[in-house]
């Protein structure tokens, strides 16, 4: 018997399932998206883009009235609520709060976020005379801090490298960028990829597990330097994908 013959499978062996198409993503159009920190530039921009694409969106704030005012300003059926109600009513919850309040906000919402798919887009940054620089939380990244604080939630990381200026500009129809999506469960990552793909011009790209979130978050410091030098609103494109 040759080595080739010995490698052949028995005739009655089950056929190997074909590899899943990485672009075969779920339909997320019916899911409700909550945005914690939805009254800040990044949160408002994401809420606006997703709602404009037809997603049901609720923005959250520590003050419900502030959230309702921002929602009315944005239109497209967006609702406003306090952070706890926003979390409870949403299927997917995007965390877009300032880094300084990240831990305390999530700790206070732990029960409201049980079972939710949480998407952390917070970038821990510091600033000095030389510009922006990355901070490294004790847990490794903002996303890993979220996972530690929310043991009963499904934590992913995405939407870090988006320009709030472009997101909020109603004259811009497409956002020309890719979104790096990280997480421990492939099905959850694919939901977030599909959500990113709802925004015209945007793609969600699988970028590994949460342990890789620090370098994704840190890259924002470099993009800030790019934007200042070139008077731009730079994003990212992943080539050959």
Beta strands, then each sheet from edge to edge (+ up, - down):
strand 1: 32-36
strand 2: 56-61
strand 3: 79-82
strand 4: 92-95
strand 5: 117-120
strand 6: 125-128
strand 7: 131-134
strand 8: 154-157
strand 9: 177-183
strand 10: 202-206
sheet 1: 3+ 2+ 1+ 4+ 5+ 8+ 9- 10-
sheet 2: 6+ 7-
end
